[in-house]
Amino acid sequence: MTAAVATIPPGFNGTDVAWLQLMIPMDGQTLALLDLARARGTDPELKRLAARVKDSHTAELTGLRRLLARTGLPSTNPHEGHSMPGMVNAADLAELGRTAGAEFDRRFAERLREHLDQSVTVSRGEQASGLNRDTRRLAAAIERLRATQRADLDGVTPP
């Protein structure tokens, strides 16, 4: 039995598709993490930062999904259930849900920092190896924004 191989449309390459299929769940699953900051966080600056990051992720998801739709590939998550750097999962959320106060803020900041760093890494890969101009352009914008968000996070909770 052979696995079905998706055909990548002209104007895109495997890096473009892989980046889109990774960034969509990375951003989407991080929204739940960011919601926890509002509900359980104690540091007002950290909560404000989480709200700004949530707004940017929500907006990015629109562009990411639009680009994935242009490929004609399904919007299913090929990374469902995977444990990957920068990918918030159910275990992370459950662990954070059991913490409160300064301990929550510290653990939340660790998870967010990991997500921001990994987003920069994979976005650089897209810019270096992707084919589609719009996808590379979005990756560049996300890389710049994540670097700014990381600096803001480090200003609120030093690593």
Secondary structure, 3 states (H helix, E strand, C coil): CCCCCCCCCCCCCHHHHHHHHHHHHHHHHHHHHHHHHHHHCCCHHHHHHHHHHHHHHHHHHHHHHHHHHHHCCCCCCCCCCCCCCCCCCHHHHHHHHCCCHHHHHHHHHHHHHHHHHHHHHHHHHHHHHCCCHHHHHHHHHHHHHHHHHHHHHHHHCCC
